[in-house]
Amino acid sequence: MKIKISSKDIRESLDMPAPTLPTYVSPILNLANRFARGTAPKVVGQMTELIQQFGGRTLDEWAKWYQEHHPDAIRAAVRLIRDKLREYRSVMDAITDGIIEEWVKDLVLAKTFVGLRAQEAILKKVAKELNMSYRLADVGEEAKGIDDFIGDTPVSIKPSGYQTQVTYGETFPCLMIFYDKQDDGTVVVEFDESKLTSNSN
């Protein structure tokens, strides 16, 4: 059995209603805090350790205990986030329709194209790192499940999530290269180099 408990359910069970904030405020503050690092451990303390040191049970007890041990932490966090919001305001005032158009074009056109062509970029990068030649598969080879070749080795390039879709015992006619796109656009690639049949150009 699998049970999912939302943060709302947890708050309700602990009789801790979420604060009522104006529309957009919460995501804006989350974004500002992410860059300001206002609630980083060096500012507010390592929470997983502090909550273990805390001996009480109620929210009021925790708030009192925490503020006695870290009397300046909340003010420091507020100051860092407020400073970042001031930066945002100056940036917001400088955003023109031209800047917005450039951003939208990059998202809709460039990043979409990059996403679609990521496979070829991965192939080139892996071949370069291994100092090996590469080529794209032809139509007949693609029909066999082959995407590309590195040296003489047929390869298939798939997102990392594809691994969870593989049927137990299933085998592949080629080297599998799995990739995972990070939030910052970085692509992490994983494969078994020992399965390559050639190690030179």
Contact map, one row per residue, 1 for C-alpha under 8 A:
111000000000000000000000000000000000000000000000000000000000000000000000000000000000000000000000000000000000000000000000000000000000000000000000000000000000000000000000000000000000000000000000000000000
111100000000000000000000000000000000000000000000000000000000000000000000000000000000000000000000000000000000000000000000000000000000000000000000000000000000000000000000000000000000000000000000000000000
111110000000000000000000000000000000000000000000000000000000000000000000000000000000000000000000000000000000000000000000000000000000000000000000000000000000000000000000000000000000000000000000000000000
011111000000000000000000000000000000000000000000000000000000000000000000000000000000000000000000000000000000000000000000000000000000000000000000000000000000000000000000000000000000000000000000000000000
001111101100000000000000000000000000000000000000000000000000000000000000000000000000000000000000000000000000000000000000000000000000000000000000000000000000000000000000000000000000000000000000000000000
000111111100000000000000000000000000000000000000000000000000000000000000000000000000000000000000000000000000000000000000000000000000000000000000000000000000000000000000000000000000000000000000000000000
000011111110000000000000000000000000000000000000000000000000000000000000000000000000000000000000000000000000000000000000000000000000000000000000000000000000000000000000000000000000000000000000000000000
000001111111000001000000000000000000000000000000000000000000000000000000000000000000000000000000000000000000000000000000000000000000000000000000000000000000000000000000000000000000000000000000000000000
000011111111100000000000000000000000000000000000000000000000000000000000000000000000000000000000000000000000000000000000000000000000000000000000000000000000000000000000000000000000000000000000000000000
000011111111110000000000000000000000000000000000000000000000000000000000000000000000000000000000000000000000000000000000000000000000000000000000000000000000000000000000000000000000000000000000000000000
000000111111111111000000000000000000000000000000000000000000000000000000000000000000000000000000000000000000000000000000000000000000000000000000000000000000000000000000000000000000000000000000000000000
000000011111111110000000000000000000000000000000000000000000000000000000000000000000000000000000000000000000000000000000000000000000000000000000000000000000000000000000000000000000000000000000000000000
000000001111111100000000000000000000000000000000000000000000000000000000000000000000000000000000000000000000000000000000000000000000000000000000000000000000000000000000000000000000000000000000000000000
000000000111111100000000000000000000000000000000000000000000000000000000000000000000000000000000000000000000000000000000000000000000000000000000000000000000000000000000000000000000000000000000000000000
000000000011111110000000000000000000000000000000000000000000000000000000000000000000000000000000000000000000000000000000000000000000000000000000000000000000000000000000000000000000000000000000000000000
000000000011111111000000000000000000000000000000000000000000000000000000000000000000000000000000000000000000000000000000000000000000000000000000000000000000000000000000000000000000000000000000000000000
000000000011001111100000000000000000000000000000000000000000000000000000000000000000000000000000000000000000000000000000000000000000000000000000000000000000000000000000000000000000000000000000000000000
000000010010000111110000000000000000000000000000000000000000000000000000000000000000000000000000000000000000000000000000000000000000000000000000000000000000000000000000000000000000000000000000000000000
000000000000000011111000000000000000000000000000000000000000000000000000000000000000000000000000000000000000000000000000000000000000000000000000000000000000000000000000000000000000000000000000000000000
000000000000000001111100000000000000000000000000000000000000000000000000000000000000000000000000000000000000000000000000000000000000000000000000000000000000000000000000000000000000000000000000000000000
000000000000000000111110110000000000000000000000000000000000000000000000000000000000000000000000000000000000000000000000000000000000000000000000000000000000000000000000000000000000000000000000000000000
000000000000000000011111110000000000000000000000000000000000000000000000000000000000000000000000000000000000000000000000000000000000000000000000000000000000000000000000000000000000000000000000000000000
000000000000000000001111110000000000000000000000000000000000000000000000000000000000000000000000000000000000000000000000000000000000000000000000000000000000000000000000000000000000000000000000000000000
000000000000000000000111111100000000000000000000000000000000000000000000000000000000000000000000000000000000000000000000000000000000000000000000000000000000000000000000000000000000000000000000000000000
000000000000000000001111111110000000000000000000000000000000000000000000000000000000000000000000000000000000000000000000000000000000000000000000000000000000000000000000000000000000000000000000000000000
000000000000000000001111111111000000000000000000000000000000000000000000000000000000000000000000000000000000000000000000000000000000000000000000000000000000000000000000000000000000000000000000000000000
000000000000000000000001111111100000000000000000000000000000000000000000000000000000000000000000000000000000000000000000000000000000000000000000000000000000000000000000000000000000000000000000000000000
000000000000000000000001111111110000000000000000000000000000000000000000000000000000000000000000000000000000000000000000000000000000000000000000000000000000000000000000000000000000000000000000000000000
000000000000000000000000111111111000000000000000000000000000000000000000000000001000000000000000000000000000000000000000000000000000000000000000000000000000000000000000000000000000000000000000000000000
000000000000000000000000011111111100000000000000000000000000000000000000000000000000000000000000000000000000000000000000000000000000000000000000000000000000000000000000000000000000000000000000000000000
000000000000000000000000001111111110000000000000000000000000000000000000000000000000000000000000000000000000000000000000000000000000000000000000000000000000000000000000000000000000000000000000000000000
000000000000000000000000000111111111000000000000000000000000000000000000000000001001100000000000000000000000000000000000000000000000000000000000000000000000000000000000000000000000000000000000000000000
000000000000000000000000000011111111111000000000000000000000000000000000000000011001000000000000000000000000000000000000000000000000000000000000000000000000000000000000000000000000000000000000000000000
000000000000000000000000000001111111110000000000000000000000000000000000000000000000000000000000000000000000000000000000000000000000000000000000000000000000000000000000000000000000000000000000000000000
000000000000000000000000000000111111100000000000000000000000000000000000000000000001000000000000000000000000000000000000000000000000000000000000000000000000000000000000000000000000000000000000000000000
000000000000000000000000000000011111110000000000000000000000000000000000000000011011000000000000000000000000000000000000000000000000000000000000000000000000000000000000000000000000000000000000000000000
000000000000000000000000000000001111111100000000000000000000000000000000000010011000000000000000000000000000000000000000000000000000000000000000000000000000000000000000000000000000000000000000000000000
000000000000000000000000000000001101111100110000000000000000000000000000000111111000000000000000000000000000000000000000000000000000000000000000000000000000000000000000000000000000000000000000000000000
000000000000000000000000000000001000111110110000000000000000000000000000000010000000000000000000000000000000000000000000000000000000000000000000000000000000000000000000000000000000000000000000000000000
000000000000000000000000000000000000111111111000000000000000000000000000000000000000000000000000000000000000000000000000000000000000000000000000000000000000000000000000000000000000000000000000000000000
000000000000000000000000000000000000001111111110000000000000000000000000000000000000000000000000000000000000000000000000000000000000000000000000000000000000000000000000000000000000000000000000000000000
000000000000000000000000000000000000000111111100000000000000000000000000000000000000000000000000000000000000000000000000000000000000000000000000000000000000000000000000000000000000000000000000000000000
000000000000000000000000000000000000011111111000000000000000000000000000100110000000000000000000000000000000000000000000000000000000000000000000000000000000000000000000000000000000000000000000000000000
000000000000000000000000000000000000011111111110000000000000000000000100110010000000000000000000000000000000000000000000000000000000000000000000000000000000000000000000000000000000000000000000000000000
000000000000000000000000000000000000000111111110010000000000000000000100000000000000000000000000000000000000000000000000000000000000000000000000000000000000000000000000000000000000000000000000000000000
000000000000000000000000000000000000000011011111110000000000000000000000000000000000000000000000000000000000000000000000000000000000000000000000000000000000000000000000000000000000000000000000000000000
000000000000000000000000000000000000000010011111111000000000000000000000000000000000000000000000000000000000000000000000000000000000000000000000000000000000000000000000000000000000000000000000000000000
000000000000000000000000000000000000000000000111111100000000000000000000000000000000000000000000000000000000000000000000000000000000000000000000000000000000000000000000000000000000000000000000000000000
000000000000000000000000000000000000000000000111111110000000000000000000000000000000000000000000000000000000000000000000000000000000000000000000000000000000000000000000000000000000000000000000000000000
000000000000000000000000000000000000000000001111111111000000000000000000000000000000000000000000000000000000000000000000000000000000000000000000000000000000000000000000000000000000000000000000000000000
000000000000000000000000000000000000000000000011111111000000000000000000000000000000000000000000000000000000000000000000000000000000000000000000000000000000000000000000000000000000000000000000000000000
000000000000000000000000000000000000000000000001111111100000000000000000000000000000000000000000000000000000000000000000000000000000000000000000000000000000000000000000000000000000000000000000000000000
000000000000000000000000000000000000000000000000111111100000000000000000000000000000000000000000000000000000000000000000000000000000000000000000000000000000000000000000000000000000000000000000000000000
000000000000000000000000000000000000000000000000011111110000010010000000000000000000000000000000000000000000000000000000000000000000000000000000000000000000000000000000000000000000000000000000000000000
000000000000000000000000000000000000000000000000000111111000000000000000000000000000000000000000000000000000000000000000000000000000000000000000000000000000000000000000000000000000000000000000000000000
000000000000000000000000000000000000000000000000000001111100110000000000000000000000000000000000000000000000000000000000000000000000000000000000000000000000000000000000000000000000000000000000000000000
000000000000000000000000000000000000000000000000000000111110110000000000000000000000000000000000000000000000000000000000000000000000000000000000000000000000000000000000000000000000000000000000000000000
000000000000000000000000000000000000000000000000000000011111110000000000000000000000000000000000000000000000000000000000000000000000000000000000000000000000000000000000000000000000000000000000000000000
000000000000000000000000000000000000000000000000000000001111111000000000000000000000000000000000000000000000000000000000000000000000000000000000000000000000000000000000000000000000000000000000000000000
000000000000000000000000000000000000000000000000000000000111111100000000000000000000000000000000000000000000000000000000000000000000000000000000000000000000000000000000000000000000000000000000000000000
000000000000000000000000000000000000000000000000000000011111111110000000000000000000000000000000000000000000000000000000000000000000000000000000000000000000000000000000000000000000000000000000000000000
000000000000000000000000000000000000000000000000000001011111111111000000000000000000000000000000000000000000000000000000000000000000000000000000000000000000000000000000000000000000000000000000000000000
000000000000000000000000000000000000000000000000000000000011111111100000000000000000000000000000000000000000000000000000000000000000000000000000000000000000000000000000000000000000000000000000000000000
000000000000000000000000000000000000000000000000000000000001111111110000000000000000000000000000000000000000000000000000000000000000000000000000000000000000000000000000000000000000000000000000000000000
000000000000000000000000000000000000000000000000000001000000111111111000000000000000000000000000000000000000000000000000000000000000000000000000000000000000000000000000000000000000000000000000000000000
000000000000000000000000000000000000000000000000000000000000011111111110000000000000000000000000000000000000000000000000000000000000000000000000000000000000000000000000000000000000000000000000000000000
000000000000000000000000000000000000000000000000000000000000001111111111100000000000000000000000000000000000000000000000000000000000000000000000000000000000000000000000000000000000000000000000000000000
000000000000000000000000000000000000000000000000000000000000000111111110000000000000000000000000000000000000000000000000000000000000000000000000000000000000000000000000000000000000000000000000000000000
000000000000000000000000000000000000000000000000000000000000000011111110000000000000000000000000000000000000000000000000000000000000000000000000000000000000000000000000000000000000000000000000000000000
000000000000000000000000000000000000000000011000000000000000000001111111100000000000000000000000000000000000000000000000000000000000000000000000000000000000000000000000000000000000000000000000000000000
000000000000000000000000000000000000000000000000000000000000000001111111110000000000000000000000000000000000000000000000000000000000000000000000000000000000000000000000000000000000000000000000000000000
000000000000000000000000000000000000000000000000000000000000000000100111111100000000000000000000000000000000000000000000000000000000000000000000000000000000000000000000000000000000000000000000000000000
000000000000000000000000000000000000000000110000000000000000000000100111111110000000000000000000000000000000000000000000000000000000000000000000000000000000000000000000000000000000000000000000000000000
000000000000000000000000000000000000000000010000000000000000000000000011111111000000000000000000000000000000000000000000000000000000000000000000000000000000000000000000000000000000000000000000000000000
000000000000000000000000000000000000000000000000000000000000000000000001111111100000000000000000000000000000000000000000000000000000000000000000000000000000000000000000000000000000000000000000000000000
000000000000000000000000000000000000010000100000000000000000000000000001111111110000000000000000000000000000000000000000000000000000000000000000000000000000000000000000000000000000000000000000000000000
000000000000000000000000000000000000111000110000000000000000000000000000111111111000000000000000000000000000000000000000000000000000000000000000000000000000000000000000000000000000000000000000000000000
000000000000000000000000000000000000010000000000000000000000000000000000011111111100000000000000000000000000000000000000000000000000000000000000000000000000000000000000000000000000000000000000000000000
000000000000000000000000000000000000010000000000000000000000000000000000001111111110000000000000000000000000000000000000000000000000000000000000000000000000000000000000000000000000000000000000000000000
000000000000000000000000000000001001110000000000000000000000000000000000000111111111000000000000000000000000000000000000000000000000000000000000000000000000000000000000000000000000000000000000000000000
000000000000000000000000000010011001110000000000000000000000000000000000000011111111100000000000000000000000000000000000000000000000000000000000000000000000000000000000000000000000000000000000000000000
000000000000000000000000000000000000000000000000000000000000000000000000000001111111110000000000000000000000000000000000000000000000000000000000000000000000000000000000000000000000000000000000000000000
000000000000000000000000000000000001000000000000000000000000000000000000000000111111111000000000000000000000000000000000000000000000000000000000000000000000000000000000000000000000000000000000000000000
000000000000000000000000000000011011000000000000000000000000000000000000000000011111111100000000000000000000000000000000000000000000000000000000000000000000000000000000000000000000000000000000000000000
000000000000000000000000000000010000000000000000000000000000000000000000000000001111111110000000000000000000000000000000000000000000000000000000000000000000000000000000000000000000000000000000000000000
000000000000000000000000000000000000000000000000000000000000000000000000000000000111111111000000000000000000000000000000000000000000000000000000000000000000000000000000000000000000000000000000000000000
000000000000000000000000000000000000000000000000000000000000000000000000000000000011111111100000000000000000000000000000000000000000000000000000000000000000000000000000000000000000000000000000000000000
000000000000000000000000000000000000000000000000000000000000000000000000000000000001111111110000000000000000000000000000000000000000000000000000000000000000000000000000000000000000000000000000000000000
000000000000000000000000000000000000000000000000000000000000000000000000000000000000111111111000000000000000000000000000000000000000000000000000000000000000000000000000000000000000000000000000000000000
000000000000000000000000000000000000000000000000000000000000000000000000000000000000011111111100000000000000000000000000000000000000000000000000000000000000000000000000000000000000000000000000000000000
000000000000000000000000000000000000000000000000000000000000000000000000000000000000001111111110000000000000000000000000000000000000000000000000000000000000000000000000000000000000000000000000000000000
000000000000000000000000000000000000000000000000000000000000000000000000000000000000000111111110000000000000000000000000000000000000000000000000000000000000000000000000000000000000000000000000000000000
000000000000000000000000000000000000000000000000000000000000000000000000000000000000000011111110000000000000000000000000000000000000000000000000000000000000000000000000000000000000000000000000000000000
000000000000000000000000000000000000000000000000000000000000000000000000000000000000000001111111000000000000000000000000000000000000000000000000000000000000000000000000000000000000000000000000000000000
000000000000000000000000000000000000000000000000000000000000000000000000000000000000000000111111101100000000000000000000000000000000000000000000000000000000000000000000000000000000000000000000000000000
000000000000000000000000000000000000000000000000000000000000000000000000000000000000000000000111111100000000000000000000000000000000000000000000000000000000000000000000000000000000000000000000000000000
000000000000000000000000000000000000000000000000000000000000000000000000000000000000000000000011111110000000000000000000000000000000000000000000000000000000000000000000000000000000000000000000000000000
000000000000000000000000000000000000000000000000000000000000000000000000000000000000000000000001111111000000000000000000000000000000000000000000000000000000000000000000000000000000000000000000000000000
000000000000000000000000000000000000000000000000000000000000000000000000000000000000000000000011111111100000000000000000000000000000000000000000000000000000000000000000000000000000000000000000000000000
000000000000000000000000000000000000000000000000000000000000000000000000000000000000000000000011111111110000000000000000000000000000000000000000000000000000000000000000000000000000000000000000000000000
000000000000000000000000000000000000000000000000000000000000000000000000000000000000000000000000111111111000000000000000000000000000000000000000000000000000000000000000000000000000000000000000000000000
000000000000000000000000000000000000000000000000000000000000000000000000000000000000000000000000011111111100000000000000000000000000000000000000000000000000000000000000000000000000000000000000000000000
000000000000000000000000000000000000000000000000000000000000000000000000000000000000000000000000001111111110000000000000000000000000000000000000000000000000000000000000000000000000000000000000000000000
000000000000000000000000000000000000000000000000000000000000000000000000000000000000000000000000000111111111000000000000000000000000000000000000000000000000000000000000000000000000000000000000000000000
000000000000000000000000000000000000000000000000000000000000000000000000000000000000000000000000000011111111110000000000000000000000000000000000000000000000000000000000000000000000000000000000000000000
000000000000000000000000000000000000000000000000000000000000000000000000000000000000000000000000000001111111111000000000000000000000000000000000000000000000000000000000000000000000000000000000000000000
000000000000000000000000000000000000000000000000000000000000000000000000000000000000000000000000000000111111111100000000000000000000000000000000000000000000000000000000000000000000000000000000000000000
000000000000000000000000000000000000000000000000000000000000000000000000000000000000000000000000000000011111111100000000000000000000000000000000000000000000000000000000000000000000000000000000000000000
000000000000000000000000000000000000000000000000000000000000000000000000000000000000000000000000000000001111111110000000000000000000000000000000000000000000000000000000000000000000000000000000000000000
000000000000000000000000000000000000000000000000000000000000000000000000000000000000000000000000000000001111111111000000000000000000000000000000000000000000000000000000000000000000000000000000000000000
000000000000000000000000000000000000000000000000000000000000000000000000000000000000000000000000000000000111111111100000000000000000000000000000000000000000000000000000000000000000000000000000000000000
000000000000000000000000000000000000000000000000000000000000000000000000000000000000000000000000000000000011111111110000000000000000000000000000000000000000000000000000000000000000000000000000000000000
000000000000000000000000000000000000000000000000000000000000000000000000000000000000000000000000000000000000111111111000000000000000000000000000000000000000000000000000000000000000000000000000000000000
000000000000000000000000000000000000000000000000000000000000000000000000000000000000000000000000000000000000011111111100000000000000000000000000000000000000000000000000000000000000000000000000000000000
000000000000000000000000000000000000000000000000000000000000000000000000000000000000000000000000000000000000001111111100000000000000000000000000000000000000000000000000000000000000000000000000000000000
000000000000000000000000000000000000000000000000000000000000000000000000000000000000000000000000000000000000000111111110000000000000000000000000000000000000000000000000000000000000000000000000000000000
000000000000000000000000000000000000000000000000000000000000000000000000000000000000000000000000000000000000000011111111100000000000000000000000000000000000000000000000000000000000000000000000000000000
000000000000000000000000000000000000000000000000000000000000000000000000000000000000000000000000000000000000000001111111110000000000000000000000000000000000000000000000000000000000000000000000000000000
000000000000000000000000000000000000000000000000000000000000000000000000000000000000000000000000000000000000000000011111111000000000000000000000000000000000100000000000000000000000000000000000000000000
000000000000000000000000000000000000000000000000000000000000000000000000000000000000000000000000000000000000000000001111111100000000000000000000000000000000000000000000000000000000000000000000000000000
000000000000000000000000000000000000000000000000000000000000000000000000000000000000000000000000000000000000000000001111111110000000000000000000000000000000000000000000000000000000000000000000000000000
000000000000000000000000000000000000000000000000000000000000000000000000000000000000000000000000000000000000000000000111111111000000000000000000000000000000000000000000000000000000000000001000000000000
000000000000000000000000000000000000000000000000000000000000000000000000000000000000000000000000000000000000000000000011111111100000010000000000000101000000000000000000000000000000000000000000000000000
000000000000000000000000000000000000000000000000000000000000000000000000000000000000000000000000000000000000000000000001111111110000010000000000000000000000000000000000000000000000000000000000000000000
000000000000000000000000000000000000000000000000000000000000000000000000000000000000000000000000000000000000000000000000111111111000000000000000000000000000000000000000000000000000000000000000000000000
000000000000000000000000000000000000000000000000000000000000000000000000000000000000000000000000000000000000000000000000011111111100000000000000000000000000000000000000000000000000000000000000000000000
000000000000000000000000000000000000000000000000000000000000000000000000000000000000000000000000000000000000000000000000001111111111110000000000000001000000000000000000000000000000000000000000000000000
000000000000000000000000000000000000000000000000000000000000000000000000000000000000000000000000000000000000000000000000000111111111100000000000000000000000000000000000000000000000000000000000000000000
000000000000000000000000000000000000000000000000000000000000000000000000000000000000000000000000000000000000000000000000000011111111000000000000000000000000000000000000000000000000000000000000000000000
000000000000000000000000000000000000000000000000000000000000000000000000000000000000000000000000000000000000000000000000000001111111000000000000000000000000000000000000000000000000000000000000000000110
000000000000000000000000000000000000000000000000000000000000000000000000000000000000000000000000000000000000000000000000000000111111100000000000000000000000000000000000000000000000000000000000000000111
000000000000000000000000000000000000000000000000000000000000000000000000000000000000000000000000000000000000000000000000000000111111110000000000000001100000000000000000000000000000000000000000000001111
000000000000000000000000000000000000000000000000000000000000000000000000000000000000000000000000000000000000000000000000000000110011111000000000000001100000000000000000000000000000000000000000000000011
000000000000000000000000000000000000000000000000000000000000000000000000000000000000000000000000000000000000000000000000001100100001111100000000000111100000000000000000000000000000000000000000000000000
000000000000000000000000000000000000000000000000000000000000000000000000000000000000000000000000000000000000000000000000000000000000111110000000000111000000000000000000000000000000000000000000000000000
000000000000000000000000000000000000000000000000000000000000000000000000000000000000000000000000000000000000000000000000000000000000011111000000001110000000000000000000000000000000000000000000000000000
000000000000000000000000000000000000000000000000000000000000000000000000000000000000000000000000000000000000000000000000000000000000001111111100011110000000000000000000000000000000000000000000000000000
000000000000000000000000000000000000000000000000000000000000000000000000000000000000000000000000000000000000000000000000000000000000000111111100000000000000000000000000000000000000000000000000000000000
000000000000000000000000000000000000000000000000000000000000000000000000000000000000000000000000000000000000000000000000000000000000000011111110000000000000000000000000000000000000000000000000000000000
000000000000000000000000000000000000000000000000000000000000000000000000000000000000000000000000000000000000000000000000000000000000000011111111000000000000000000000000000000000000000000000000000000000
000000000000000000000000000000000000000000000000000000000000000000000000000000000000000000000000000000000000000000000000000000000000000011111111111000000000000000000000000000000000000000000000000000000
000000000000000000000000000000000000000000000000000000000000000000000000000000000000000000000000000000000000000000000000000000000000000011111111111000000000000000000000000000000000000000000000000000000
000000000000000000000000000000000000000000000000000000000000000000000000000000000000000000000000000000000000000000000000000000000000000000111111110000000000000000000000000000000000000000000000000000000
000000000000000000000000000000000000000000000000000000000000000000000000000000000000000000000000000000000000000000000000000000000000000000011111110000000000000000000000000000000000000000000000000000000
000000000000000000000000000000000000000000000000000000000000000000000000000000000000000000000000000000000000000000000000000000000000000000001111111000000001000000000000000010000000000000000000000000000
000000000000000000000000000000000000000000000000000000000000000000000000000000000000000000000000000000000000000000000000000000000000000010001111111110000111000000000000000011000000000000000000000000000
000000000000000000000000000000000000000000000000000000000000000000000000000000000000000000000000000000000000000000000000000000000000000110001100111110000111100000000000000000000000000000000000000000000
000000000000000000000000000000000000000000000000000000000000000000000000000000000000000000000000000000000000000000000000001000000000011110000000011111000111000000000000000000000000000000000000000000000
000000000000000000000000000000000000000000000000000000000000000000000000000000000000000000000000000000000000000000000000000000000000011110000000011111111110000000000000000000000000000000000000000000000
000000000000000000000000000000000000000000000000000000000000000000000000000000000000000000000000000000000000000000000000001000100001111000000000000111111110000000000000000000000000000000000000000100000
000000000000000000000000000000000000000000000000000000000000000000000000000000000000000000000000000000000000000000000000000000000001110000000000000011111000000000000000000000000000000000000000000111111
000000000000000000000000000000000000000000000000000000000000000000000000000000000000000000000000000000000000000000000000000000000000000000000000000011111100000000000000000000000000000000000000000111000
000000000000000000000000000000000000000000000000000000000000000000000000000000000000000000000000000000000000000000000000000000000000000000000000000011111110000000000000000001100000000000000000000111000
000000000000000000000000000000000000000000000000000000000000000000000000000000000000000000000000000000000000000000000000000000000000000000000000011111011111000000000000000011100000000000000000000000000
000000000000000000000000000000000000000000000000000000000000000000000000000000000000000000000000000000000000000000000000000000000000000000000000011111001111100000000000000001111000000000000000000000000
000000000000000000000000000000000000000000000000000000000000000000000000000000000000000000000000000000000000000000000000000000000000000000000000111100000111110000000000000001111000000000000000000000000
000000000000000000000000000000000000000000000000000000000000000000000000000000000000000000000000000000000000000000000010000000000000000000000000001000000011111000000000000000011110000000000000000000000
000000000000000000000000000000000000000000000000000000000000000000000000000000000000000000000000000000000000000000000000000000000000000000000000000000000001111101000000000000011110000000000000000000000
000000000000000000000000000000000000000000000000000000000000000000000000000000000000000000000000000000000000000000000000000000000000000000000000000000000000111111000000000000000111000000000000000000000
000000000000000000000000000000000000000000000000000000000000000000000000000000000000000000000000000000000000000000000000000000000000000000000000000000000000011111100000000000000111000000000000000000000
000000000000000000000000000000000000000000000000000000000000000000000000000000000000000000000000000000000000000000000000000000000000000000000000000000000000001111111000000000000000000000000000000000000
000000000000000000000000000000000000000000000000000000000000000000000000000000000000000000000000000000000000000000000000000000000000000000000000000000000000011111111100000000000100000000000000000000000
000000000000000000000000000000000000000000000000000000000000000000000000000000000000000000000000000000000000000000000000000000000000000000000000000000000000000111111100000000000000000000000000000000000
000000000000000000000000000000000000000000000000000000000000000000000000000000000000000000000000000000000000000000000000000000000000000000000000000000000000000011111100000000000000000000000000000000000
000000000000000000000000000000000000000000000000000000000000000000000000000000000000000000000000000000000000000000000000000000000000000000000000000000000000000011111110000000000000000000000000000000000
000000000000000000000000000000000000000000000000000000000000000000000000000000000000000000000000000000000000000000000000000000000000000000000000000000000000000001111111010000000000000000000000000000000
000000000000000000000000000000000000000000000000000000000000000000000000000000000000000000000000000000000000000000000000000000000000000000000000000000000000000000001111110000000000000000000000000000000
000000000000000000000000000000000000000000000000000000000000000000000000000000000000000000000000000000000000000000000000000000000000000000000000000000000000000000000111110000000000000000000000000000000
000000000000000000000000000000000000000000000000000000000000000000000000000000000000000000000000000000000000000000000000000000000000000000000000000000000000000000000011111000000000000000000000000000000
000000000000000000000000000000000000000000000000000000000000000000000000000000000000000000000000000000000000000000000000000000000000000000000000000000000000000000000111111100000000000000000000000000000
000000000000000000000000000000000000000000000000000000000000000000000000000000000000000000000000000000000000000000000000000000000000000000000000000000000000000000000000111110000000000000000000000000000
000000000000000000000000000000000000000000000000000000000000000000000000000000000000000000000000000000000000000000000000000000000000000000000000000000000000000000000000011111110000000000000000000000000
000000000000000000000000000000000000000000000000000000000000000000000000000000000000000000000000000000000000000000000000000000000000000000000000110000000100000000000000001111100000000000000000000000000
000000000000000000000000000000000000000000000000000000000000000000000000000000000000000000000000000000000000000000000000000000000000000000000000010000001111000000000000000111110000000000000000000000000
000000000000000000000000000000000000000000000000000000000000000000000000000000000000000000000000000000000000000000000000000000000000000000000000000000001111000000000000000111111000000000000011001100000
000000000000000000000000000000000000000000000000000000000000000000000000000000000000000000000000000000000000000000000000000000000000000000000000000000000011110000000000000101111100000000000011000000000
000000000000000000000000000000000000000000000000000000000000000000000000000000000000000000000000000000000000000000000000000000000000000000000000000000000011110000000000000000111110000000001111000000000
000000000000000000000000000000000000000000000000000000000000000000000000000000000000000000000000000000000000000000000000000000000000000000000000000000000000111101000000000000011111000000001110000000000
000000000000000000000000000000000000000000000000000000000000000000000000000000000000000000000000000000000000000000000000000000000000000000000000000000000000111100000000000000001111100000111100000000000
000000000000000000000000000000000000000000000000000000000000000000000000000000000000000000000000000000000000000000000000000000000000000000000000000000000000001100000000000000000111110000111000000000000
000000000000000000000000000000000000000000000000000000000000000000000000000000000000000000000000000000000000000000000000000000000000000000000000000000000000000000000000000000000011111011110000000000000
000000000000000000000000000000000000000000000000000000000000000000000000000000000000000000000000000000000000000000000000000000000000000000000000000000000000000000000000000000000001111111110000000000000
000000000000000000000000000000000000000000000000000000000000000000000000000000000000000000000000000000000000000000000000000000000000000000000000000000000000000000000000000000000000111111000000000000000
000000000000000000000000000000000000000000000000000000000000000000000000000000000000000000000000000000000000000000000000000000000000000000000000000000000000000000000000000000000000011111000000000000000
000000000000000000000000000000000000000000000000000000000000000000000000000000000000000000000000000000000000000000000000000000000000000000000000000000000000000000000000000000000000111111100000000000000
000000000000000000000000000000000000000000000000000000000000000000000000000000000000000000000000000000000000000000000000000000000000000000000000000000000000000000000000000000000000111111110000000000000
000000000000000000000000000000000000000000000000000000000000000000000000000000000000000000000000000000000000000000000000000000000000000000000000000000000000000000000000000000000011110011111000000000000
000000000000000000000000000000000000000000000000000000000000000000000000000000000000000000000000000000000000000000000000000000000000000000000000000000000000000000000000000000000011110001111100000000000
000000000000000000000000000000000000000000000000000000000000000000000000000000000000000000000000000000000000000000000000010000000000000000000000000000000000000000000000000000001111000000111110000000000
000000000000000000000000000000000000000000000000000000000000000000000000000000000000000000000000000000000000000000000000000000000000000000000000000000000000000000000000000000001110000000011111000000000
000000000000000000000000000000000000000000000000000000000000000000000000000000000000000000000000000000000000000000000000000000000000000000000000000000000000000000000000000000111100000000001111100000000
000000000000000000000000000000000000000000000000000000000000000000000000000000000000000000000000000000000000000000000000000000000000000000000000000000000000000000000000000000111000000000000111111100000
000000000000000000000000000000000000000000000000000000000000000000000000000000000000000000000000000000000000000000000000000000000000000000000000000000000000000000000000000000000000000000000011111100000
000000000000000000000000000000000000000000000000000000000000000000000000000000000000000000000000000000000000000000000000000000000000000000000000000000000000000000000000000000000000000000000001111100000
000000000000000000000000000000000000000000000000000000000000000000000000000000000000000000000000000000000000000000000000000000000000000000000000000000000000000000000000000000100000000000000001111110000
000000000000000000000000000000000000000000000000000000000000000000000000000000000000000000000000000000000000000000000000000000000000000000000000000001111000000000000000000000100000000000000001111111100
000000000000000000000000000000000000000000000000000000000000000000000000000000000000000000000000000000000000000000000000000000000000000000000000000000111000000000000000000000000000000000000000001111100
000000000000000000000000000000000000000000000000000000000000000000000000000000000000000000000000000000000000000000000000000000000001000000000000000000111000000000000000000000000000000000000000000111110
000000000000000000000000000000000000000000000000000000000000000000000000000000000000000000000000000000000000000000000000000000000111000000000000000000100000000000000000000000000000000000000000000111111
000000000000000000000000000000000000000000000000000000000000000000000000000000000000000000000000000000000000000000000000000000000111100000000000000000100000000000000000000000000000000000000000000001111
000000000000000000000000000000000000000000000000000000000000000000000000000000000000000000000000000000000000000000000000000000000011100000000000000000100000000000000000000000000000000000000000000000111
